[in-house]
């Protein structure tokens, strides 16, 4: 496998993407079949030029170029049409803030994800996974996507808002967040911005869901401010945060925007990846058998705890490989803040950059047999050969997902807890294909729970 030090790779291939249409450019290809179209481009070049309408856009198709972008956040700041549509929804949080604001926010939010805090959140994860395992009935089909969404919504809301705030908060999150996600995706795809202004039922539903979430968060933040109590949750950590440089605290508006961001990132992405994991396990009996053997040996029938996570190595590799094949954040954007060279090619300020983990994860040069589900490619002796920057389900650099450890811990505990009780079998005739929406979803995934005999 070639690495970044390979001098042959320094002769970058810079090409224009095929199929450009008048006025629309390549936007129709991305709207109709984004995964297939983008995945066809690495074979053509290392840096591929596209036009989305009139906007000049580039897709880096080599890990070294992706790293050049992600590790230089000041020059390649968050930006592009997706961010422009997301900011009115999420506010100025970690996902949407510009470089200077993000740098300050990251310093202040990071303590909320300290290992000691993760251990506290893991107790919430343990309780919710155990409770969820009790809700399935033998032979009664469940939509695994909906089930994982419900589980991650409960975990995220309780980690954010503490146990006593959970019942109402969880119900509202479960009701409103999916509506908000669907509406945000529709708006992100509309280059004109006209759809959001039309008197459509979907727009009214979206606006109502967004208003409910805003009201919920404002009410909870106000309650926490008045009590001044550290309840051991994420919101308490945000309110207690102080900037190391100037001693300042986050304002209520800033706290609100971070909570909105963490809700979106904490529910939708983990639920999507867990759904794919169950689908892949059902299609690969050997990996599933090894998962069952591991959870039986490590847990012996009890619910997993935070202390068990290091011993659930195969379980973690299953999720790691799932994230390679189906990264929830399948694409994100950056924008150049000044003229810069990428792959020796001069880019003017204001150039959009598309980063697609889905594309990079499936390039055969960096992942042999990329379409094959192979958790053992993450065994230590094999993982050491993975090219730096070729695996980025959480991004990289200063904007790497702040909740990566939270998400990996939650997914490991969820897979272990449910697999120790149940085996999920696909419904006959059910077809599954990835949907490139706000995250990479499987759509409806009906499966039948079968009790396991340990």
URHUKA-V207214 format. One record per helix or strand of 2 or more residues. SS is the DSSP state (hx for helix, st for strand). FROM is the first residue (numbers start at 1). TO is the last residue. Records with the same first field share a line. If there is no record, write none. Layout:
# URHUKA-V207214
SS->FROM-TO  FROM-TO
This chain:
# URHUKA-V207214
hx->7-10  27-39  63-70  81-90  99-113  115-133  144-161  163-189  195-197  201-227  234-240  252-283  285-299  306-311  313-325  357-360  375-378  380-383  397-399  404-419
st->14-16  47-52  55-60  76-78  141-143  332-336  340-342  345-347  352-355  422-426  435-436  440-441  446-451
